[in-house]
Amino acid sequence: MSFKRLEADDFLVSSDAISSTCWTNDSPTLTTFFTSSVQENGSSGDYYINVFDAATTQSVQFAIAYGNANGSGSANYNNAVNGLSPTSTIFGQWQDLTIGDENTNFIFGTITSSEFFALPIERAAYKESLFLGSLTLNLSGSLGSIKLTDNSNYVSSVVFGAAGRVFQLITGSSGTLSAGALNSNGYSANSGSYGWLLPDIGTIILNPLALAAPAVSGGIGFVYSGSAFSGSATYSNQTNANSQLFRAISGSTGFTLNSQETIVSDYIFIRPRSSEFNYSENPSFISGSTGEVLYPQFINNPQVYITTIGLYNDTNQLLAVAKLSRPLAKDFTKEALVRVKLDF
């Protein structure tokens, strides 16, 4: 076994982005949507509903949760304390997670809102983050349908929040603004953007006011409060509000979304020169008792085969081992270049 200290130019760091689907059917578009009556009627159903891709309800794809700062949309925990309910809890949790300030409401474009729908993607379904420009969320309402995507292709600087990058939702598909958008920025006429895409936590935040607006204002008449564009949820429980959005999604043509992962690779170049690594300590090469070369012809004309490369630190601790796909012949007439790749 021989050692050689590596130099600075023997190292190279590279990164590559790898994309994949978010759904368990390995398709970029989810076209079938199911809920579980057991989950909806259970204690968690007061806060959110899970959406599955099959009637067997085995694989959660995403969830739907309605949040309201005033607690509207669900029954109070205690009738003597108004405004404290599952919807206010949902609002506070997502407010803390995405904004980081309990005194700041959500701002969709330029419009401040005290309510939203959150669509967190199942964490096991995606890699590092959501793939920008891959989103196409189809929604149907009483006044038609709409396609939503993110505006990542139209921003010159990225906005960051407590949960990482924040992009606005606009009318369009696959990162491209709709040709017939009401505004050049893809927002609704009077209610701001259609929500947020938070790629770093795998979540979509929807602006219900923009969706509830009439068609002339860029909405679809999404009824989440008993009548279109009334601006406040009045459901008796959280499951009702969430079910309304579920029907808007399941009654559409599909939900397209991909994820991505950045793979950081360390490349280490091992360069055995002609005068290096030509002898071996293998028992077939060296006598174990005398330490002499067993065969005289190997003294001046040795030939060995490199099969394994070990990477050690300065305290002689083995950190990594690289196995060659086949033995590499080495003698005084040969030099080699071996590239070791470490992925993180």
C-alpha angles and dihedrals in degrees: 000000000000132000133213129180114235121230129220093259090057090073130075129173120206135172131203131185116227120194129204139163124280097216129080092233087068090236122121090226126061110207104165122064130186137169131204118241089202092058094041093052093043127086093272090056089074088067109029145346126230120228120214133191096225139036089247086071093212102129119050112213101180141330135236122218129172118211128193125178092214095048093248117153098046140052119272119256088231122020089215091060112059121205098024108110142122091280092054089048091051090048093051094046095051092040090057093043099047105026103022093214123093091201096057124083127210116279115206105193099313099333121098116219135187094200140051146155117243122208108189112187115229104269095223090055099067138046124227100327144336116286110249115235094020097094123110112162113183117202130180128203141167091279100044139284138296139199119219130196138160126272096226091122092056104048124092094197129030120237117221128203136174089287097047127255119019124201127178122240115238137175109278143070137261093005094308124117116239113258091228097047115149093227131032089240093053095243127135118266099255110359104062125236123347092249141283138300112213103189097176094061096031096242139134118204115200126205105222094194092061091049093046093053120108118267093257088061094048099265134118099222090256105189109215098141105039096274133041118271097357089132103222132078116234103175118141092229140016094247091066094055093046092046090057091059091043089057090048090055100038091047091057133079099265151295116260121193138143134193133217139206129199112222113202113204128193113206117201118189116210113197115189104193124213092263095046135083095008097130132058138208090214113131089239089062106034129040110246094212103043103020091230126138106264096216120046093213089063092061097074099013108035124171124195137167123232110218106155137032121200125197115213134183126228092275091057094252116150109238104170141002126212121196119205116229089234135003114279115220114228134184139139091286096055137071125185142197117209120184117207116197122202116189122200 
